[in-house]
Amino acid sequence: KGKDAFGDAIGQAACRTAEAVGAVRIVCFTTSGHTISLIARYRPIIPVTAIATDEEARRRCSLIWGVDVLLSTEPSNTDDVDRLVDDALVANGLAKPGDTVVIAGGMRMAMRTRTDMLMLHTVGEPSRRS
């Protein structure tokens, strides 16, 4: 159990899950680039998109191997994640309604510095967590 055990597990799981379900993208909201680097280290065959919440994070993420970077606002809650992912991917031609994506990241409400979330999402479908 290292310092990044949660993040490393999520990074590996995101890659394996994306392949298993035929996802078109692995997506990660990031303020630092940490989680997306944990995903990219596994060199996934599924395209990886970082959604940076500010210009500094966007620049950092643009240096990570195999990662496309988009700029967006930070989700205010887990239900907001689906909508922001849909908007960003569809607007940039990276996914279309009905596509499956894997979303990974950290939920700041739980613990600011820990990567602890992995979610499957179908683009265009509302959240089922409500």
C-alpha positions as a Markdown table, in Angstrom:
| # | Residue | x | y | z |
|---|---|---|---|---|
| 1 | Lys | 0.0 | 0.0 | 0.0 |
| 2 | Gly | 1.9 | 3.0 | -1.3 |
| 3 | Lys | 0.9 | 6.7 | -1.1 |
| 4 | Asp | -0.8 | 6.4 | -4.5 |
| 5 | Ala | -2.4 | 2.9 | -4.0 |
| 6 | Phe | -6.0 | 4.2 | -4.6 |
| 7 | Gly | -5.0 | 6.2 | -7.7 |
| 8 | Asp | -2.9 | 3.4 | -9.1 |
| 9 | Ala | -5.8 | 0.9 | -8.6 |
| 10 | Ile | -8.2 | 3.3 | -10.3 |
| 11 | Gly | -5.8 | 4.0 | -13.2 |
| 12 | Gln | -5.4 | 0.3 | -13.9 |
| 13 | Ala | -9.1 | -0.4 | -13.4 |
| 14 | Ala | -10.1 | 2.4 | -15.8 |
| 15 | Cys | -8.0 | 0.9 | -18.6 |
| 16 | Arg | -9.2 | -2.6 | -18.0 |
| 17 | Thr | -12.8 | -1.6 | -17.6 |
| 18 | Ala | -12.8 | 0.5 | -20.8 |
| 19 | Glu | -11.5 | -2.4 | -22.8 |
| 20 | Ala | -13.9 | -4.9 | -21.2 |
| 21 | Val | -17.0 | -2.8 | -22.0 |
| 22 | Gly | -15.9 | -1.4 | -25.4 |
| 23 | Ala | -15.8 | 2.2 | -24.2 |
| 24 | Val | -14.8 | 4.8 | -26.7 |
| 25 | Arg | -13.0 | 7.0 | -24.2 |
| 26 | Ile | -11.5 | 7.1 | -20.7 |
| 27 | Val | -12.3 | 10.6 | -19.3 |
| 28 | Cys | -10.8 | 12.2 | -16.2 |
| 29 | Phe | -11.6 | 15.6 | -14.7 |
| 30 | Thr | -8.4 | 17.0 | -13.2 |
| 31 | Thr | -7.1 | 20.1 | -11.4 |
| 32 | Ser | -3.5 | 18.8 | -11.3 |
| 33 | Gly | -3.0 | 16.1 | -13.9 |
| 34 | His | -2.2 | 13.5 | -11.2 |
| 35 | Thr | -5.0 | 11.0 | -11.9 |
| 36 | Ile | -4.7 | 11.3 | -15.7 |
| 37 | Ser | -1.0 | 10.5 | -15.4 |
| 38 | Leu | -1.9 | 7.4 | -13.3 |
| 39 | Ile | -4.2 | 6.2 | -16.2 |
| 40 | Ala | -1.7 | 7.1 | -19.0 |
| 41 | Arg | 1.1 | 5.1 | -17.3 |
| 42 | Tyr | -0.8 | 1.9 | -18.4 |
| 43 | Arg | -0.7 | 3.0 | -22.1 |
| 44 | Pro | -4.4 | 2.1 | -22.7 |
| 45 | Ile | -5.5 | 1.3 | -26.2 |
| 46 | Ile | -8.7 | 3.3 | -25.5 |
| 47 | Pro | -8.2 | 7.0 | -26.1 |
| 48 | Val | -7.8 | 9.1 | -23.0 |
| 49 | Thr | -9.2 | 12.6 | -22.4 |
| 50 | Ala | -8.4 | 14.9 | -19.6 |
| 51 | Ile | -10.9 | 17.6 | -18.8 |
| 52 | Ala | -8.8 | 20.2 | -17.1 |
| 53 | Thr | -10.5 | 22.8 | -14.9 |
| 54 | Asp | -8.0 | 25.6 | -15.5 |
| 55 | Glu | -5.3 | 26.7 | -18.0 |
| 56 | Glu | -2.4 | 25.6 | -15.8 |
| 57 | Ala | -3.9 | 22.0 | -15.5 |
| 58 | Arg | -4.5 | 22.0 | -19.2 |
| 59 | Arg | -0.9 | 22.8 | -20.0 |
| 60 | Arg | 0.4 | 20.1 | -17.5 |
| 61 | Cys | -1.9 | 17.5 | -19.0 |
| 62 | Ser | -0.9 | 18.3 | -22.6 |
| 63 | Leu | 2.6 | 16.9 | -21.7 |
| 64 | Ile | 1.2 | 13.5 | -20.7 |
| 65 | Trp | 1.7 | 10.7 | -23.2 |
| 66 | Gly | -1.4 | 9.8 | -25.3 |
| 67 | Val | -3.8 | 12.3 | -23.6 |
| 68 | Asp | -6.2 | 14.7 | -25.3 |
| 69 | Val | -7.0 | 17.7 | -23.1 |
| 70 | Leu | -10.2 | 19.8 | -23.0 |
| 71 | Leu | -11.0 | 22.7 | -20.8 |
| 72 | Ser | -14.2 | 22.9 | -18.8 |
| 73 | Thr | -15.6 | 24.0 | -15.4 |
| 74 | Glu | -15.2 | 21.8 | -12.4 |
| 75 | Pro | -18.3 | 19.6 | -11.6 |
| 76 | Ser | -20.1 | 20.8 | -8.5 |
| 77 | Asn | -21.3 | 17.3 | -7.7 |
| 78 | Thr | -21.3 | 13.8 | -9.1 |
| 79 | Asp | -24.5 | 14.3 | -11.1 |
| 80 | Asp | -22.9 | 17.3 | -12.8 |
| 81 | Val | -20.1 | 15.1 | -14.0 |
| 82 | Asp | -22.3 | 13.3 | -16.6 |
| 83 | Arg | -23.5 | 16.5 | -18.1 |
| 84 | Leu | -20.1 | 18.1 | -18.4 |
| 85 | Val | -18.6 | 15.0 | -19.9 |
| 86 | Asp | -21.4 | 14.7 | -22.5 |
| 87 | Asp | -21.1 | 18.4 | -23.4 |
| 88 | Ala | -17.3 | 18.3 | -23.7 |
| 89 | Leu | -17.0 | 15.1 | -25.7 |
| 90 | Val | -20.0 | 15.7 | -28.1 |
| 91 | Ala | -19.0 | 19.3 | -28.8 |
| 92 | Asn | -15.4 | 18.2 | -29.7 |
| 93 | Gly | -16.5 | 15.2 | -31.8 |
| 94 | Leu | -14.9 | 12.7 | -29.4 |
| 95 | Ala | -18.1 | 10.7 | -28.6 |
| 96 | Lys | -21.8 | 10.6 | -29.6 |
| 97 | Pro | -25.0 | 9.8 | -27.8 |
| 98 | Gly | -25.1 | 6.1 | -26.9 |
| 99 | Asp | -21.3 | 5.7 | -26.6 |
| 100 | Thr | -19.9 | 4.3 | -23.4 |
| 101 | Val | -17.2 | 6.1 | -21.6 |
| 102 | Val | -15.3 | 5.4 | -18.4 |
| 103 | Ile | -15.0 | 8.4 | -16.1 |
| 104 | Ala | -12.3 | 8.4 | -13.4 |
| 105 | Gly | -11.1 | 10.9 | -10.8 |
| 106 | Gly | -11.3 | 12.1 | -7.3 |
| 107 | Met | -14.4 | 13.3 | -5.6 |
| 108 | Arg | -13.2 | 16.5 | -3.7 |
| 109 | Met | -16.1 | 16.2 | -1.4 |
| 110 | Ala | -14.7 | 12.9 | -0.1 |
| 111 | Met | -11.0 | 13.6 | 0.1 |
| 112 | Arg | -9.3 | 16.4 | -1.8 |
| 113 | Thr | -6.2 | 14.6 | -2.9 |
| 114 | Arg | -7.4 | 11.0 | -3.4 |
| 115 | Thr | -8.3 | 9.4 | -6.7 |
| 116 | Asp | -11.3 | 7.4 | -5.6 |
| 117 | Met | -14.0 | 7.3 | -8.3 |
| 118 | Leu | -14.5 | 5.1 | -11.4 |
| 119 | Met | -17.8 | 5.3 | -13.2 |
| 120 | Leu | -19.3 | 3.9 | -16.4 |
| 121 | His | -21.5 | 6.3 | -18.3 |
| 122 | Thr | -23.5 | 6.2 | -21.6 |
| 123 | Val | -23.3 | 9.6 | -23.4 |
| 124 | Gly | -26.6 | 11.3 | -23.5 |
| 125 | Glu | -28.2 | 9.3 | -20.7 |
| 126 | Pro | -29.1 | 11.1 | -17.4 |
| 127 | Ser | -27.5 | 10.1 | -14.2 |
| 128 | Arg | -28.9 | 7.0 | -12.5 |
| 129 | Arg | -27.5 | 8.0 | -9.1 |
| 130 | Ser | -30.4 | 10.4 | -8.3 |
